[in-house]
Structure formats: structure tokens, C-alpha cells
């Protein structure tokens, strides 16, 4: 009975985490209605998230071993890459493409992790993984065609898609490098420390590139910044961590596949983004590609 309750709680947490992450692109697009830049918007998101991650870092680190020099360098690298670089590329890309296309492109990070394993760690590429990659990028092509048919310069759509694809690659590299760090530090401490590093990077970027007057914004932008920090950063990050602990990483990824569909739905509901057959086919192909890789990982977990 207790196992069933724990499993149901894990499933619900994974579902809510996926929906929270899927709202991020919608909050960003809503904020862009006002004259606010990507760097300022990221700074607001990180500032409003900072107290929670600082507290978690302090609490989880009280009885933990002291960080080694190598740990500090790895945290700096992964924090700047995974939450600073990836987020910056993503937010800038959202200035040019729809929220739905952004989420589909961003969700290619599982296939990027497979490619990194092949290129960097010389692992062989299975037929299932090859099919997964082909399905994912075929799906992006369909969704991309949807955005190309919308009003606006074609070059802007290409630029936005390229920036978000680079964001997905940064996140995949972050995930690849984070596994051994999480094993040593624990997921909560590692995540909190990476977020603190990212916040420092964002604030330094803001300080050298923006005047303080850039923070003089309508209250609606601040409200969206708080919503982004709470519902698309703090809550889903920790819900995801607990879900992984309760039901496993691969099953959590499977449930997270609802994320792109959530963004497409919220984009249609709140942003009046058009739905098309191209977009639906693209979403189905991307999700099929992600599920192929994730189902294999879950099957391997079950065999162990």
C-alpha cells in the first residue's frame, strides 16, 4: 500500500514538473509584450529564485563534505553551461519563434545525450537510437514548417530555431556531466549550487550589458518573473528531483514527454498561437523519438 502511494505521488510530481517547465516559454512570450530584454528577464527569474536555492544550498551543505577544487570547477562549468548559457540561448530564441516550436526543439536533449555518448565516449549507436534521432528531427522539421508559414521574416525563424537547438545541446552536455556530480553531492545540493553559479553569471552579464534603469519595468513583468521563478523554476526542479527518487529517471522522462504538448496547448490558450496539422505531426514524431530512447533506458533498468 505504501509503495502504491509513493509511486502515485512520484507520477503526479513528474507530471506537475513537466507542466511547470512547459509554462516557462509561455511566461517568456507574455513578458515580451512589454519592452524587456532577454538578459533582464533571466535576471528577474534568477533573482526571485535565489533565496530558495541559497537556503537549500546552505541546509544541504551543513553536514556534507567540503567541496574539492575539482568539484568547484565542475560546478562552475556545469552551472554556467546548463542554467546560464542554455537559458540565455533559449530566451533569445523565443523572441523569434513560437512557444510550441521552442519546446519541441528543446525536447531534443535526450537525442543529443545519445550523440554525445557516441562521439565523446565512443559508444555504439543502436538501430533504436538512430530511429529515435531521425523521428525527433523529422518532427522538428514539421513544426518548423508551421512557423515558416506564419507571418514574419523567414530568417528570424531560422535564427530562433538555431538558438534554441544550441540551448538544447548545452543542456544535454550539462546532463551528461552532472551524473557523477549528483552521485557525489546529492541531487538537491548539486542543483542548488548550480543554480547559484548560474545566478552569479546572469547578474554579472546584466551588470556589464544593461543599465540599472532596465529594471524599471511594468508590474506585469515582475509578476511574470515571480511566476516563472516559482512555477517554472523552483517547484518543478525539486518536484523532478523527488519524482526521480521515487519512480526512477527513465519513467520520469516518459511522463515528462507531456511537456511539449503542454506548451503547445498553453500557447494556443494564452498566446493565441495557431494550431496546425504540421505542428501536431511534428509533436507526435518528437515524442515518439524521445519515448524510443526512454523506453529502452527503462527496460535496461528493469533488467538490472
C-alpha positions as CSV (number, residue, x, y, z in Angstrom):
1,X,0.0,0.0,0.0
2,X,2.8,2.4,1.0
3,X,4.6,1.5,-2.3
4,X,1.5,2.3,-4.3
5,X,1.1,5.7,-2.6
6,X,4.8,6.5,-3.1
7,X,4.5,5.6,-6.8
8,X,1.4,7.6,-7.4
9,X,3.0,10.6,-5.7
10,X,6.1,10.2,-7.9
11,X,3.9,10.1,-11.0
12,X,2.0,13.2,-10.0
13,X,5.2,15.1,-9.2
14,X,6.7,14.2,-12.5
15,X,3.5,15.3,-14.3
16,X,3.4,18.6,-12.4
17,X,7.1,19.2,-13.0
18,X,6.7,18.7,-16.8
19,X,3.7,21.1,-16.9
20,X,5.6,23.7,-14.8
21,X,8.6,23.5,-17.2
22,X,6.2,23.7,-20.2
23,X,4.8,27.0,-18.9
24,X,8.2,28.7,-19.0
25,X,8.1,29.5,-22.7
26,X,4.5,30.9,-22.3
27,X,5.6,33.2,-19.4
28,X,8.5,34.5,-21.5
29,X,6.3,35.2,-24.6
30,X,3.8,37.0,-22.3
31,X,6.6,39.1,-20.9
32,X,7.9,40.1,-24.3
33,X,4.7,42.0,-24.9
34,X,6.4,44.7,-22.8
35,X,9.8,46.3,-23.6
36,X,12.0,43.9,-21.7
37,X,15.2,42.1,-23.0
38,X,16.2,38.5,-22.6
39,X,19.0,39.3,-20.1
40,X,16.8,41.4,-17.9
41,X,14.1,38.7,-17.9
42,X,16.5,36.0,-17.0
43,X,18.0,38.2,-14.2
44,X,14.5,38.6,-12.7
45,X,13.8,34.9,-12.9
46,X,17.1,34.0,-11.2
47,X,16.8,36.8,-8.5
48,X,13.3,35.6,-7.5
49,X,14.6,32.0,-7.3
50,X,17.8,32.9,-5.5
51,X,16.5,32.8,-1.8
52,X,15.2,29.3,-2.2
53,X,18.3,27.8,-3.8
54,X,20.6,29.7,-1.3
55,X,18.7,28.2,1.6
56,X,18.7,24.7,0.1
57,X,22.5,25.0,-0.6
58,X,23.2,26.1,3.0
59,X,21.0,23.4,4.6
60,X,22.2,20.5,2.4
61,X,25.8,21.6,2.8
62,X,26.0,21.8,6.6
63,X,26.8,18.2,7.2
64,X,28.2,17.5,3.8
65,X,31.9,17.0,3.0
66,X,33.8,20.1,1.8
67,X,33.9,20.6,-1.9
68,X,37.2,19.7,-3.6
69,X,38.9,22.0,-6.1
70,X,37.7,19.8,-8.9
71,X,34.1,19.8,-7.6
72,X,34.2,23.6,-7.6
73,X,35.4,23.8,-11.2
74,X,32.9,21.3,-12.4
75,X,30.1,23.1,-10.6
76,X,31.2,26.4,-12.2
77,X,31.3,24.8,-15.7
78,X,28.0,22.9,-15.4
79,X,26.2,25.8,-13.8
80,X,27.2,28.3,-16.4
81,X,26.5,25.9,-19.2
82,X,23.3,24.3,-18.0
83,X,21.4,27.1,-16.4
84,X,23.1,30.3,-17.7
85,X,24.1,29.5,-21.3
86,X,21.2,27.2,-22.1
87,X,18.6,29.6,-20.6
88,X,20.1,32.7,-22.3
89,X,20.1,31.0,-25.8
90,X,16.5,29.8,-25.1
91,X,15.1,33.2,-24.1
92,X,16.7,34.9,-27.0
93,X,15.4,32.3,-29.4
94,X,11.9,32.8,-28.0
95,X,12.0,36.3,-29.4
96,X,11.8,34.8,-32.9
97,X,9.7,31.5,-32.8
98,X,6.5,30.3,-31.2
99,X,6.4,28.7,-27.8
100,X,5.3,25.4,-29.3
101,X,8.2,25.1,-31.6
102,X,10.6,26.2,-28.9
103,X,9.5,23.4,-26.6
104,X,9.7,20.7,-29.4
105,X,13.3,21.8,-30.3
106,X,14.3,22.0,-26.6
107,X,13.0,18.5,-26.0
108,X,15.6,17.0,-28.4
109,X,18.1,17.0,-25.5
110,X,17.7,13.2,-24.9
111,X,18.8,12.5,-28.5
112,X,21.7,14.9,-28.0
113,X,22.8,13.0,-24.9
114,X,22.9,9.8,-27.1
115,X,25.0,11.6,-29.7
116,X,27.4,12.9,-27.0
117,X,27.8,9.3,-25.7
118,X,28.6,8.1,-29.3
119,X,31.0,11.0,-30.1
120,X,32.7,11.5,-26.8
121,X,32.6,8.2,-25.1
122,X,32.8,6.1,-28.3
123,X,29.6,4.2,-27.5
124,X,27.9,2.4,-30.4
125,X,24.7,3.7,-31.9
126,X,21.9,1.2,-31.9
127,X,19.1,1.0,-34.6
128,X,16.6,2.1,-32.0
129,X,18.7,5.2,-31.1
130,X,19.2,6.0,-34.8
131,X,15.4,5.8,-35.4
132,X,14.8,8.0,-32.3
133,X,17.1,10.7,-33.7
134,X,15.5,10.6,-37.1
135,X,12.0,10.8,-35.7
136,X,12.9,13.7,-33.4
137,X,14.4,15.8,-36.2
138,X,11.7,14.9,-38.7
139,X,9.2,16.2,-36.1
140,X,11.1,19.4,-35.7
141,X,11.0,19.8,-39.5
142,X,7.2,19.5,-39.5
143,X,6.8,22.0,-36.6
144,X,9.4,24.3,-38.3
145,X,7.3,24.3,-41.4
146,X,4.4,25.5,-39.3
147,X,6.4,28.5,-38.0
148,X,7.7,29.3,-41.5
149,X,4.1,29.6,-42.7
150,X,3.3,32.2,-40.0
151,X,3.8,35.9,-40.6
152,X,7.3,37.2,-40.0
153,X,10.8,37.0,-41.7
154,X,11.9,33.5,-42.5
155,X,15.5,34.4,-41.4
156,X,14.1,35.2,-37.9
157,X,12.6,31.7,-37.6
158,X,15.8,30.1,-38.7
159,X,17.7,32.2,-36.1
160,X,15.3,31.4,-33.3
161,X,15.3,27.7,-34.1
162,X,19.1,27.6,-34.2
163,X,19.4,29.4,-30.9
164,X,17.0,27.0,-29.1
165,X,18.7,24.0,-30.7
166,X,22.0,25.3,-29.3
167,X,20.3,25.7,-25.9
168,X,19.2,22.0,-26.1
169,X,22.8,21.0,-26.8
170,X,24.1,22.9,-23.8
171,X,21.5,21.3,-21.6
172,X,22.4,17.8,-22.9
173,X,26.1,18.5,-22.1
174,X,25.1,19.6,-18.7
175,X,23.1,16.4,-18.1
176,X,25.9,14.3,-19.3
177,X,28.4,15.9,-16.9
178,X,26.0,16.1,-14.0
179,X,25.6,12.4,-13.3
180,X,28.9,11.8,-11.4
181,X,28.5,15.1,-9.6
182,X,25.0,14.2,-8.4
183,X,26.3,10.8,-7.2
184,X,28.9,12.6,-5.0
185,X,27.0,15.7,-3.8
186,X,23.3,14.6,-3.9
187,X,20.7,16.0,-6.3
188,X,19.4,18.8,-4.0
189,X,22.9,20.2,-3.2
190,X,24.2,19.9,-6.7
191,X,21.1,21.6,-8.2
192,X,21.1,24.4,-5.7
193,X,24.8,25.1,-6.2
194,X,24.5,25.0,-10.0
195,X,21.6,27.5,-9.7
196,X,23.7,29.8,-7.5
197,X,26.6,29.7,-10.1
198,X,24.1,30.4,-12.9
199,X,22.6,33.3,-10.9
200,X,26.0,34.9,-10.5
201,X,26.7,34.5,-14.2
202,X,23.4,36.1,-15.1
203,X,23.8,39.0,-12.7
204,X,27.4,39.7,-14.0
205,X,26.0,39.6,-17.6
206,X,23.3,42.0,-16.6
207,X,25.7,44.3,-14.8
208,X,28.1,44.7,-17.8
209,X,25.4,44.8,-20.5
210,X,22.4,46.7,-19.1
211,X,21.9,49.9,-17.2
212,X,20.1,49.8,-13.9
213,X,17.2,51.6,-15.5
214,X,16.5,48.4,-17.4
215,X,14.9,47.1,-14.1
216,X,12.3,49.9,-14.3
217,X,9.5,47.8,-15.7
218,X,5.7,47.5,-15.6
219,X,4.4,45.5,-12.6
220,X,3.2,42.8,-15.1
221,X,6.8,41.9,-16.0
222,X,7.7,41.5,-12.3
223,X,4.6,39.3,-11.8
224,X,5.6,37.1,-14.7
225,X,9.1,37.0,-13.3
226,X,7.8,35.7,-10.0
227,X,5.5,33.2,-11.7
228,X,8.4,32.0,-13.8
229,X,10.6,31.6,-10.7
230,X,8.0,29.8,-8.6
231,X,6.1,27.7,-11.2
232,X,8.7,27.1,-13.9
233,X,11.9,27.0,-11.8
234,X,11.8,26.3,-8.1
235,X,8.8,24.0,-7.8
236,X,9.5,21.8,-10.9
237,X,13.2,21.5,-10.2
238,X,12.5,20.0,-6.8
239,X,9.4,18.0,-7.9
240,X,11.5,16.5,-10.6
241,X,14.2,15.5,-8.1
242,X,11.7,13.8,-5.8
243,X,10.0,12.1,-8.7
244,X,13.3,10.6,-9.9
245,X,14.0,9.3,-6.4
246,X,10.5,7.7,-6.2
247,X,9.9,6.3,-9.7
248,X,13.3,6.4,-11.4
249,X,14.8,8.7,-14.0
250,X,13.6,6.9,-17.2
251,X,10.0,6.7,-16.0
252,X,10.1,10.4,-15.1
253,X,11.4,11.2,-18.6
254,X,8.5,9.2,-20.1
255,X,6.0,11.3,-18.1
256,X,7.8,14.4,-19.0
257,X,7.1,13.8,-22.6
258,X,3.8,15.6,-22.0
259,X,5.8,18.8,-21.7
260,X,5.8,19.8,-25.4
261,X,2.1,19.1,-25.7
262,X,1.5,21.2,-22.6
263,X,3.4,24.1,-24.2
264,X,1.5,23.8,-27.5
265,X,-1.8,23.8,-25.6
266,X,-0.9,26.7,-23.3
267,X,0.5,28.6,-26.3
268,X,-2.9,28.2,-28.1
269,X,-4.8,29.1,-25.0
270,X,-2.9,32.1,-23.6
271,X,-0.9,33.3,-26.6
272,X,-3.4,32.7,-29.4
273,X,-0.8,30.6,-31.2
274,X,-2.3,28.8,-34.1
275,X,-2.6,25.0,-34.1
276,X,-1.9,23.2,-37.4
277,X,-1.6,19.6,-38.7
278,X,2.1,20.2,-39.3
279,X,2.6,21.1,-35.6
280,X,0.6,18.1,-34.4
281,X,2.5,15.7,-36.6
282,X,5.8,17.3,-35.5
283,X,4.9,16.9,-31.8
284,X,3.9,13.2,-32.3
285,X,7.2,12.5,-34.1
286,X,9.4,14.2,-31.5
287,X,7.6,12.5,-28.6
288,X,7.9,9.1,-30.4
289,X,11.7,9.7,-30.8
290,X,12.1,10.6,-27.1
291,X,10.0,7.6,-26.0
292,X,12.1,5.2,-28.0
293,X,15.2,6.2,-26.1
294,X,13.5,6.5,-22.8
295,X,11.7,3.1,-23.1
296,X,15.0,1.4,-23.8
297,X,16.5,3.0,-20.7
298,X,13.6,1.9,-18.6
299,X,13.8,-1.7,-20.0
300,X,17.5,-1.8,-19.1
301,X,16.7,-0.6,-15.5
302,X,14.2,-3.4,-15.2
303,X,16.8,-6.0,-16.2
304,X,19.2,-4.7,-13.6
